[in-house]
Amino acid sequence: VQLVASGGGLGQAGEFLRLACVVSGRTSRIKAMGWFRQAPGKEREFVGAIPWSGGSTYYADSVKGRFTISRDNAKNTVFLQMNSLKPEDTAVYYCNATVNIGGTIHDYWGQGTQVTVSS
């Protein structure tokens, strides 16, 4: 499974950005897709997730109500819509795939895309 993230950039507080993650390879083995972020000097943290087959989405409290994860399975793409941006959203954002290979769960990561929010 290969993941390529895009859509990062510079935004101002209150504005929006949309990230995309294109997935290729053995997508039939994917259980869920997620977004994580890592700010300078901090550990990588969970942002949100969505089951590959559909269903409920899950979000960190810090982004709940502002960020939305969606997917377009026909295009093998997962999106992260980020509204009402805050300076504390500044981080490198990574997409993640949770993949079941032979009964063992593996994590795959995209290359990361920088999001910078100015006040």
WOMO-V899662 format. One record per residue. RES is the residue in one letter. OMEGA is omega in whole degrees, 0 to 359 (999 if undefined). NEAR is the number of other C-alpha atoms within 12 Angstrom. D_CENTER is the distance of its C-alpha to the mean C-alpha in whole Angstrom. Layout:
BEGIN
[[RES & OMEGA & NEAR & D_CENTER] [RES & OMEGA & NEAR & D_CENTER]]
END
This chain:
BEGIN
[[V & 178 & 26 & 15] [Q & 182 & 24 & 14] [L & 177 & 32 & 11] [V & 182 & 28 & 11] [A & 178 & 33 & 8] [S & 174 & 27 & 10] [G & 178 & 28 & 11] [G & 179 & 31 & 11] [G & 183 & 24 & 15] [L & 177 & 24 & 17] [G & 177 & 26 & 17] [Q & 178 & 22 & 20] [A & 180 & 21 & 20] [G & 180 & 18 & 20] [E & 182 & 23 & 18] [F & 171 & 28 & 15] [L & 179 & 33 & 12] [R & 177 & 30 & 10] [L & 177 & 36 & 7] [A & 177 & 35 & 8] [C & 179 & 38 & 7] [V & 185 & 32 & 11] [V & 176 & 37 & 12] [S & 181 & 23 & 16] [G & 186 & 16 & 18] [R & 183 & 18 & 19] [T & 181 & 27 & 16] [S & 181 & 19 & 19] [R & 182 & 26 & 18] [I & 176 & 34 & 15] [K & 183 & 28 & 15] [A & 175 & 35 & 11] [M & 180 & 48 & 7] [G & 173 & 44 & 5] [W & 176 & 47 & 2] [F & 177 & 35 & 6] [R & 179 & 36 & 8] [Q & 177 & 25 & 12] [A & 180 & 24 & 14] [P & 178 & 17 & 18] [G & 181 & 10 & 20] [K & 178 & 12 & 17] [E & 176 & 12 & 16] [R & 182 & 19 & 12] [E & 179 & 26 & 11] [F & 175 & 24 & 9] [V & 181 & 35 & 7] [G & 182 & 37 & 7] [A & 179 & 36 & 7] [I & 176 & 32 & 9] [P & 181 & 26 & 12] [W & 182 & 31 & 13] [S & 180 & 22 & 16] [G & 181 & 19 & 15] [G & 186 & 15 & 16] [S & 174 & 17 & 15] [T & 183 & 25 & 12] [Y & 184 & 25 & 11] [Y & 170 & 24 & 10] [A & 181 & 21 & 12] [D & 185 & 13 & 15] [S & 183 & 20 & 14] [V & 183 & 28 & 12] [K & 181 & 21 & 14] [G & 180 & 19 & 15] [R & 183 & 25 & 14] [F & 179 & 31 & 10] [T & 175 & 31 & 10] [I & 175 & 39 & 7] [S & 181 & 32 & 10] [R & 174 & 30 & 11] [D & 185 & 21 & 14] [N & 179 & 23 & 15] [A & 179 & 13 & 18] [K & 182 & 14 & 16] [N & 184 & 27 & 14] [T & 175 & 30 & 11] [V & 184 & 41 & 7] [F & 170 & 36 & 7] [L & 177 & 41 & 6] [Q & 184 & 28 & 9] [M & 179 & 38 & 10] [N & 178 & 24 & 14] [S & 184 & 25 & 17] [L & 177 & 30 & 15] [K & 178 & 26 & 17] [P & 180 & 20 & 18] [E & 173 & 24 & 16] [D & 179 & 38 & 13] [T & 183 & 29 & 14] [A & 167 & 31 & 12] [V & 183 & 34 & 10] [Y & 182 & 41 & 7] [Y & 170 & 41 & 6] [C & 187 & 45 & 4] [N & 174 & 42 & 7] [A & 174 & 41 & 9] [T & 190 & 32 & 12] [V & 178 & 28 & 15] [N & 178 & 20 & 19] [I & 178 & 17 & 21] [G & 179 & 9 & 25] [G & 178 & 11 & 24] [T & 181 & 12 & 22] [I & 178 & 15 & 18] [H & 176 & 19 & 17] [D & 174 & 24 & 13] [Y & 185 & 32 & 12] [W & 169 & 27 & 10] [G & 187 & 31 & 9] [Q & 180 & 22 & 11] [G & 177 & 29 & 9] [T & 186 & 32 & 10] [Q & 173 & 28 & 12] [V & 180 & 35 & 12] [T & 182 & 29 & 15] [V & 179 & 27 & 17] [S & 182 & 19 & 21] [S & 999 & 16 & 23]]
END
